Amino acid sequence: YFLLFILKEKAVSFIVPLAMLEGFSGGNWWSGYNLNQYIFTNKLSRVKYFGSASSVISILQATAPLIGGAIISIFRSFAVNGVETGYTVLFFIVFLILALTSLLMGKFPSHAAPNFSYRQILEHKRSREWKFILSQQAIQGFFDVSLGVVTGILIYIIVNDEFILGSTRTVGFLLGAAGGVVSIKMLRKSNNYHWIGG
């Protein structure tokens, strides 16, 4: 996000390396995030923690697009050297939030460093079952990211307004959250409703 803030309109010329950097950093972040969740919780508190964390994430996912769209719309009228500052302000705010979060992570209790290396990931021999699971996860991740990006682009082409786009995404997340609540109630009644995840 800091590079997007610096490059501004020129970021389009570096779309491939920026996408690779975002994917690499995102993969590392999620790996560390998931690992720390298990390290800092125990079997008694884990379920409650995951429930609370999921609720907070759902709320943020629902409100963030609306807030982002509003920021872009508000600062659209301000231009620097003929360039609109809406996206620039948004990317800088996101960068500041992530930087602050990184600083707060230093307040976490210390723990032994895990035995981890990129070389081991590449050279480790996995069973047929693990290869199948990792392939499924790769396809799912590619599908999820691609679907979100393509959907956002298509909606923007139709509405041609960032605030309306943000509002649409917010409604989508709220419907998804409502669907999750309904799914939980259905699954509690009978495991035969497991197909709803599809």
Salt bridges, closest charged atoms under 4 A:
GLU123 OE2 - ARG119 NE 3.08
ASP161 OD2 - ARG76 NH1 3.93
GLU162 OE1 - ARG76 NH2 1.97
